Amino acid sequence: MRLVNQDEIAERLEAYAERIGPFGFSGAFLVGRGADIVYERGVGYADRLTESPITPETIFDTGSITKQFTAATILALQEAGRLRVTDTLATFFPEAPEDKRAITVHQLLSHSAGLHFTFGHDYDPLTREGLIAAIMASKLGSVPGTAFNYSNVGYTLLAAIIELVEGCSYEQVLRERILRPAGLNETGYVLPDWDRARIAHGYDGSADWGTSLDHLWASDGPYWNLRGSGGLLSSLRDLHRWHRALRDGSVLSEESRVALFRPNIPMTNEVSYAYGWSISKTPRDTTVASHHGTNGVFLADFRRYLDEDVVVLMFTNQATPGSAIVHPLQQFVFGPVPELPPPVDDHSNHLERFAGDYGSSIIVRVAADGTGLLVQPRDQPAFSVISAIPPKYAATAAQRNAKQHEALADAVVGDYRRWMALQLEDTPDVRARQHVFWDGVRDTVGTVAAVNALGEVASGNGVDSYACIVGSEGALLVRIAWSHDECIQDVDAAPQLPEFRFARALDGTFINYDLRNQTVVRLRFGSDLTIEGPAGTFRVVRAMQRRPM
């Protein structure tokens, strides 16, 4: 098919960038062709307090995009004769137990070693020795080499191997073997000399999460639930330099670059995993190498269209359900060209008159926020219309809610059997963490009287479900993260229910535009509030006493 020329692409992306800010996108994106940057743009603020704007040079958390750098470092060490991808764990860890001795570096790189997903949260102070001990004591989820099991643990173990082989920190090896040869001076954990004002703050709703460097790290980088598997900081322009280095061969040999992108093991029927990259076919029967990363606050996406010599990069510092804009970005290049988000009234004011609670039991809460509204659904019918979750998740919502309700009702009184049956992993470590969490819930709320399901929103990895646990001493809001394959990945206490940003349309109504799915939800204010979305129409009356958020 004919690719649109670069001037046309840039013109379309400029118009698109002017429209996405009011609908919640805060971040930066870049589209390149060949060695050139066709268009790059920052939208929103890197720091809302100082109103520091996001630019193509803003530094973001790349999440699991880190894995491709770890993979490239392993291949560079192989070129130098320091190790081989066929080496086994017994080579580096003579004390490895029998079930893990034959696991190879190749299996770690391709997520086929059968290891756990993680041993805890990103910022838990897990040492390298603690990581290795936990891996060696853990039970494998599958026979090594037989199945794809995405594993952060596998990549942190690769970082440990890199340190053991070279005798210095993971980041020092990465810098010498990969980053400097590729011309990347603004990618790393702690070694780059960044101006801290350029590092983006992350935002969870309106709450300032801070920068990655504001959270608990060791002196030489993150602890060992994150090192080598996530958390590298970088900018759009540095990742574009990385793309160019891979493209023109200035880093790694041709043999290593082929290995980096060679499909190794199926992830799904359509996607395979290489080394730090997912490999799939486009509708045009061309090959795309991609990876995304998120910590629930930051979201990054990196896509290289290998046969078409195109790259698409995106960062956001507020990973809301509709903030993943890579799909429309690629459409501007390859077609079909999407419609632009609806125009809005940028000078809308006097919005406080719409603020307050709607419904007899606070079903919807509305707050004025600058030139728009923040709308918070507070029960399932309102969530179903406002959140507009994708059809594949909406179709299974009733079954998922039923399973979740039964499991929650048991877990809050100390019976974890149903809850653990829904977990992505059922291991002693996962069980221990779940017991600690639910013990904390009971300490907070007292004797549990009710568990109320509130609703679901789409997330980067599946669906996030919210429930309120009511007890004799109070109530607690919890967020349950469901994976694509209908398993529970995590549960935590949520600071608040999600909010959806609505901008005033030119016809006087208010609209929320989902940038990922390109769907519209509309609010009409009259004697009552009417909410119209892909899932239907919902009406609530204004409460007698309005209570601003």
C-alpha positions in Angstrom: 0.0 0.0 0.0 1.1 3.6 -0.6 2.5 5.3 2.5 1.4 8.8 3.1 4.2 11.4 2.5 5.9 12.9 5.5 4.5 16.4 5.1 1.0 15.0 5.2 1.7 12.9 8.2 3.2 15.8 10.1 0.3 18.0 9.2 -2.2 15.4 10.4 -0.3 14.8 13.6 -0.1 18.5 14.4 -3.9 18.7 14.1 -4.2 15.6 16.3 -1.9 16.9 19.0 -3.9 20.1 19.3 -7.0 18.1 20.1 -5.9 15.5 22.6 -5.0 17.5 25.7 -8.5 18.3 26.8 -9.3 14.6 26.8 -6.7 13.6 29.3 -3.5 12.9 27.3 -0.4 14.1 29.1 2.8 13.0 27.5 4.9 13.0 24.3 5.0 11.1 21.1 7.2 10.7 18.0 6.7 9.3 14.5 9.8 8.6 12.4 10.5 7.2 8.9 13.9 6.1 7.9 16.5 8.0 9.9 14.3 11.1 10.1 11.8 12.3 12.8 8.6 13.1 10.9 6.8 14.7 13.9 7.4 14.9 17.6 5.3 16.7 20.2 4.8 17.1 24.0 1.4 17.7 25.4 0.6 18.7 29.0 2.8 19.3 32.0 5.9 17.4 33.3 5.2 19.0 36.6 1.7 20.5 37.2 2.8 22.5 40.2 5.4 24.5 38.3 3.6 24.2 35.0 6.7 22.9 33.4 5.7 21.7 29.9 6.3 18.3 28.4 8.7 18.4 25.4 10.4 15.8 23.2 13.3 16.1 25.6 11.4 15.3 28.8 12.6 12.3 30.7 10.0 9.5 31.3 10.0 6.1 33.0 10.1 3.5 30.2 8.8 0.6 32.2 9.4 -2.8 30.5 11.0 -1.2 27.5 14.0 -1.7 29.7 14.0 -5.4 28.8 15.3 -4.8 25.3 18.3 -3.0 26.7 19.0 -5.9 29.0 18.7 -8.3 26.1 21.0 -6.2 23.9 23.6 -6.1 26.7 23.5 -9.9 27.0 24.1 -10.2 23.2 27.0 -7.7 23.4 28.6 -9.8 26.1 28.2 -12.8 23.9 30.0 -11.0 21.1 32.8 -10.2 23.6 33.0 -13.9 24.6 31.9 -13.2 28.2 29.0 -15.6 28.0 26.7 -17.5 25.6 22.9 -17.6 25.4 23.2 -21.3 25.6 24.9 -21.1 29.1 22.8 -22.5 31.9 22.1 -21.2 35.4 24.5 -23.8 36.7 27.3 -21.9 34.9 26.7 -18.8 37.0 25.1 -20.3 40.1 26.7 -23.6 41.0 24.3 -23.9 43.9 21.2 -23.8 41.7 18.7 -26.6 42.5 18.2 -29.5 40.1 15.0 -28.1 38.6 16.7 -24.9 37.6 20.3 -25.9 36.7 19.5 -26.4 33.0 17.6 -23.2 32.5 19.4 -21.3 29.8 20.1 -17.6 29.2 18.1 -18.0 26.0 15.1 -19.1 28.0 15.4 -16.2 30.4 15.5 -13.8 27.4 12.5 -15.4 25.8 10.3 -15.7 28.9 10.3 -19.5 28.6 12.2 -20.4 31.8 9.0 -21.0 33.8 9.9 -18.5 36.5 7.5 -16.3 38.4 6.2 -13.0 37.2 7.6 -11.1 40.2 8.5 -11.5 43.9 6.8 -8.2 45.1 6.4 -4.6 44.2 8.9 -2.5 42.2 10.2 -0.5 45.1 10.5 -3.3 47.7 14.1 -3.2 49.0 15.0 -6.7 47.6 18.8 -7.3 47.3 20.5 -9.2 44.5 21.2 -12.0 47.0 17.6 -12.0 48.1 16.4 -12.2 44.5 18.7 -15.1 43.7 17.7 -17.0 46.8 14.0 -16.4 46.1 14.4 -17.7 42.6 16.2 -20.8 43.6 13.6 -21.6 46.3 10.6 -20.9 44.1 8.5 -23.5 42.3 8.6 -23.3 38.5 5.3 -22.5 36.7 6.2 -24.6 33.7 8.9 -26.9 32.3 11.7 -24.7 31.0 11.6 -24.2 27.3 8.0 -25.4 26.8 5.8 -22.3 27.4 5.7 -18.5 27.4 5.5 -17.1 31.0 6.1 -13.4 31.1 8.6 -12.9 33.9 10.1 -9.7 35.3 12.1 -12.1 37.6 13.8 -13.6 34.5 15.1 -10.3 33.4 16.2 -9.2 36.8 18.1 -12.5 37.0 19.7 -11.5 33.6 20.8 -8.2 35.2 22.3 -10.2 38.1 24.2 -12.4 35.6 25.5 -9.3 33.8 26.8 -7.9 37.2 28.4 -11.2 38.1 30.2 -11.6 34.7 31.5 -8.1 34.5 32.1 -7.3 38.2 30.3 -3.9 38.2 26.8 -2.6 38.3 24.2 -3.4 35.6 23.9 0.2 34.6 27.7 0.6 34.2 27.8 -2.4 31.8 24.7 -1.2 29.9 26.3 2.2 29.5 29.7 0.9 28.2 28.4 -1.9 26.0 25.2 -0.4 24.6 24.3 3.2 25.4 27.5 5.0 24.6 28.1 3.1 21.3 24.5 3.9 20.3 24.9 7.6 21.3 22.4 7.5 24.1 23.4 10.0 26.8 20.0 10.4 28.5 19.0 6.9 29.2 19.7 5.1 32.5 18.9 4.8 36.2 21.3 7.2 38.1 24.4 7.7 35.8 23.0 10.4 33.4 23.5 14.0 34.5 19.9 15.0 34.1 18.5 18.4 35.1 15.9 17.1 37.6 13.4 19.6 36.3 13.3 17.7 33.0 12.1 14.4 34.6 8.4 14.0 34.4 6.2 13.6 37.5 3.7 10.8 37.3 0.0 11.4 38.2 -2.5 9.0 39.6 -5.7 11.0 38.9 -5.0 14.4 40.5 -2.4 13.0 43.0 1.3 13.7 42.3 3.2 10.4 42.3 6.5 12.2 41.9 9.4 11.1 39.7 10.9 7.6 39.7 13.9 9.1 41.5 11.6 10.2 44.3 10.9 6.5 45.2 13.0 4.0 47.1 16.1 2.9 45.1 19.6 1.7 46.1 22.6 4.0 45.5 23.3 2.4 42.1 19.8 2.1 40.8 16.5 0.3 41.6 16.3 -2.7 43.8 15.9 -6.2 42.5 12.3 -6.5 41.6 12.9 -3.8 39.0 16.6 -3.8 38.0 17.0 -5.0 34.4 13.3 -5.6 33.9 11.9 -2.1 34.2 12.3 1.5 35.3 15.0 2.9 32.9 14.5 6.6 32.3 14.8 8.0 28.8 13.4 10.6 26.4 11.7 10.4 23.0 14.8 11.6 21.2 17.1 9.1 23.0 14.8 6.2 22.1 14.8 7.4 18.5 18.6 7.3 18.6 18.3 3.8 19.8 16.0 3.0 16.9 18.6 4.5 14.5 21.4 2.6 16.0 19.5 -0.7 15.6 18.6 0.3 12.1 22.1 1.4 10.8 24.1 -1.2 12.7 26.1 1.2 14.9 25.5 -1.1 17.9 25.6 -4.9 17.9 26.7 -7.2 15.0 24.2 -8.1 12.3 24.0 -11.6 13.8 23.1 -10.2 17.2 20.5 -7.8 15.7 18.9 -10.7 13.9 18.8 -12.7 17.2 17.3 -9.7 19.0 14.2 -9.7 16.7 14.0 -13.5 15.9 10.6 -14.9 17.1 11.3 -17.6 19.7 8.1 -18.7 21.4 4.4 -18.0 20.8 2.8 -15.5 23.2 -0.6 -15.9 21.5 -1.7 -17.2 18.1 -0.7 -13.9 16.5 2.3 -12.7 18.6 5.7 -14.3 19.5 8.4 -13.1 21.8 12.0 -12.5 20.7 14.6 -11.1 23.1 13.0 -8.1 24.8 10.6 -7.5 21.9 7.2 -8.9 20.8 7.0 -9.8 17.1 3.8 -9.8 15.1 2.3 -9.2 11.7 0.3 -6.1 10.8 -2.9 -6.1 8.7 -0.6 -5.3 5.7 1.4 -8.6 6.3 4.5 -6.7 7.4 6.4 -7.2 10.6 6.3 -5.0 13.7 8.6 -5.3 16.7 7.1 -3.7 19.8 7.1 -3.5 23.5 5.2 -1.4 26.0 5.9 -0.7 29.7 3.9 0.6 32.6 4.0 0.9 36.4 0.4 2.0 36.6 1.3 5.7 36.5 3.7 6.0 33.5 3.0 4.2 30.2 5.4 3.8 27.3 5.1 2.2 23.9 7.8 1.6 21.3 6.9 0.1 17.9 9.3 -0.5 15.0 7.7 -1.4 11.7 10.6 -3.3 10.3 9.6 -3.8 6.7 8.2 -0.3 6.3 11.1 1.5 8.1 8.8 3.4 10.5 9.0 4.0 14.2 6.2 5.1 16.6 7.1 6.1 20.2 4.8 7.3 23.0 5.1 8.2 26.7 2.5 9.4 29.1 2.8 10.5 32.7 -0.8 9.7 33.5 -1.7 6.2 32.5 -5.5 6.6 32.3 -7.5 4.0 30.4 -7.8 6.1 27.3 -4.3 7.5 27.2 -2.7 4.9 25.0 -2.6 6.7 21.6 -0.3 4.4 19.6 -3.2 2.9 17.6 -4.4 6.2 16.2 -0.8 7.4 15.7 0.0 4.4 13.4 -3.3 5.0 11.6 -2.0 8.5 10.6 0.9 6.8 8.9 -0.6 3.6 7.4 -4.4 4.4 7.3 -7.2 4.3 7.5 -6.7 7.9 8.7 -8.8 8.3 11.9 -11.1 11.2 12.6 -9.7 13.9 14.8 -11.1 14.1 18.4 -14.1 16.5 18.6 -13.3 20.2 18.9 -13.9 21.8 22.3 -14.6 25.1 23.9 -11.2 26.0 25.4 -12.6 29.1 27.1 -15.5 27.5 28.9 -16.1 28.9 32.4 -18.7 29.2 35.2 -18.7 25.4 35.3 -19.2 25.3 39.1 -22.9 25.3 38.5 -22.7 21.8 37.2 -20.6 20.5 40.1 -22.2 18.3 42.8 -23.7 14.9 43.4 -26.3 13.3 41.1 -28.6 10.5 42.2 -30.3 9.7 45.5 -27.3 7.7 46.8 -24.5 9.6 45.1 -24.4 7.6 41.9 -22.3 10.2 40.0 -20.1 13.0 41.3 -19.2 16.0 39.2 -16.5 18.6 39.9 -15.3 21.6 37.9 -11.7 21.5 36.8 -10.3 24.4 34.8 -12.2 24.5 31.5 -13.7 21.0 31.9 -15.4 18.6 34.3 -14.2 15.6 36.3 -16.9 13.0 36.5 -16.7 10.1 39.0 -19.1 7.2 38.6 -20.0 5.6 41.9 -22.0 2.5 41.1 -22.1 -0.2 38.4 -24.7 1.3 36.0 -22.9 4.6 35.9 -19.5 2.9 35.4 -20.8 0.8 32.6 -21.8 3.9 30.6 -19.0 6.3 31.5 -16.0 4.0 31.5 -17.0 2.4 28.1 -14.8 -0.7 28.6 -14.0 -2.6 25.3 -16.7 -5.1 24.2 -14.6 -8.2 24.9 -14.4 -7.2 28.6 -18.0 -6.0 28.8 -19.2 -9.4 27.5 -17.6 -11.2 30.5 -18.3 -8.6 33.1 -21.2 -10.4 34.8 -19.2 -13.7 35.2 -16.1 -11.8 36.3 -18.1 -9.8 38.9 -19.8 -12.9 40.2 -16.5 -14.7 40.7 -14.9 -11.7 42.2 -17.8 -11.1 44.7 -17.6 -14.7 45.9 -13.8 -14.6 46.3 -13.9 -11.2 48.1 -16.6 -12.3 50.5 -14.5 -15.3 51.5 -11.1 -13.4 51.6 -12.3 -10.7 53.9 -13.1 -13.3 56.6 -9.9 -15.2 56.1 -10.9 -18.0 53.6 -8.5 -17.5 50.6 -9.3 -20.6 48.5 -11.5 -18.9 45.9 -9.3 -15.8 45.9 -6.1 -17.8 45.2 -7.9 -19.8 42.5 -8.3 -16.5 40.5 -4.7 -15.4 40.9 -2.4 -15.2 37.9 0.1 -17.1 40.1 -0.5 -19.3 43.1 2.9 -19.5 44.9 4.0 -19.3 48.5 5.2 -15.8 47.9 1.9 -14.7 46.4 0.0 -16.4 49.2 2.1 -14.6 51.8 1.5 -11.2 50.2 -2.2 -11.8 49.9 -2.5 -12.9 53.6 -0.7 -9.7 54.7 -3.0 -7.5 52.5 -6.2 -9.1 53.8 -5.0 -9.0 57.4 -4.5 -5.3 56.9 -8.0 -4.9 55.4 -9.5 -6.5 58.5 -7.4 -4.3 60.8 -8.7 -1.2 58.9 -12.4 -1.9 58.6 -13.1 -4.2 61.6 -15.8 -6.9 61.3 -16.8 -6.9 57.6 -20.5 -6.2 57.0 -20.7 -5.9 53.2 -18.6 -6.1 50.0 -20.0 -3.8 47.3 -18.9 -4.0 43.7 -18.7 -0.5 42.2 -17.5 -0.9 38.6 -14.7 -1.5 36.1 -12.4 0.5 33.9 -10.1 -0.6 31.1 -6.4 -0.7 32.0 -3.2 -1.3 30.0 -3.2 -5.0 30.9 -6.9 -5.8 31.1 -9.5 -4.4 33.5 -9.3 -2.7 36.9 -12.3 -3.5 39.1 -13.3 -1.4 42.2 -15.1 -2.6 45.3 -15.9 -1.1 48.7 -15.4 -3.2 51.8 -17.6 -2.0 54.7 -16.9 -2.9 58.2 -17.7 -2.0 61.9 -14.7 0.4 62.0 -15.0 2.0 58.6 -14.8 1.3 54.9 -11.9 0.7 52.4 -11.8 1.1 48.6 -9.9 -1.7 46.8 -8.7 -2.0 43.2 -8.4 -5.5 41.7 -6.3 -5.7 38.5 -7.5 -8.4 36.1 -5.3 -9.6 33.3 -6.3 -10.2 29.6 -6.9 -13.9 30.4 -9.3 -13.2 33.3 -6.8 -13.8 36.2 -6.2 -11.4 39.1 -2.8 -9.8 38.8 -2.8 -7.6 41.9 -5.0 -6.0 44.5 -4.4 -2.8 46.5 -6.1 -0.1 48.5 -7.2 2.6 46.0 -7.0 6.3 47.1 -10.2 7.1 45.2 -12.4 6.0 42.4 -11.3 6.9 38.9 -12.3 10.2 37.4 -13.1 10.9 33.7 -12.4 14.2 32.1 -15.1 15.8 30.1 -14.5 18.9 27.9 -17.3 21.3 26.8 -18.2 20.7 23.2 -19.2 23.5 20.8 -22.9 22.5 21.1 -22.8 23.1 24.9 -22.8 19.4 26.0 -19.7 17.8 27.6 -17.8 15.0 26.0 -15.2 12.4 27.1 -13.3 11.1 24.1 -11.4 7.8 24.6 -8.2 8.4 22.7 -7.4 4.7 22.4 -10.8 3.3 21.3 -11.9 6.6 19.7 -15.3 6.5 21.4 -17.4 9.3 22.8 -19.4 9.6 26.0 -21.6 12.7 26.3 -23.2 14.5 29.2 -26.3 16.6 28.9 -27.3 18.8 31.8 -31.0 19.8 32.2 -33.5 19.1 34.9 -31.4 15.9 35.3 -28.1 14.6 34.0 -28.2 12.4 30.9 -25.1 10.3 30.1 -24.9 8.8 26.6 -22.2 6.3 25.6 -21.5 3.2 23.5 -23.0 1.1 26.3 -26.3 3.0 26.4 -28.0 5.9 28.1 -28.1 6.6 31.9 -30.1 9.4 33.6 -29.9 10.6 37.2 -31.5 13.6 39.0 -29.5 16.3 40.6 -29.2 15.8 44.4 -31.0 18.4 46.5 -27.7 19.6 48.1 -24.7 19.8 45.8 -21.4 18.8 47.4 -18.4 19.7 45.3 -15.6 17.1 45.2 
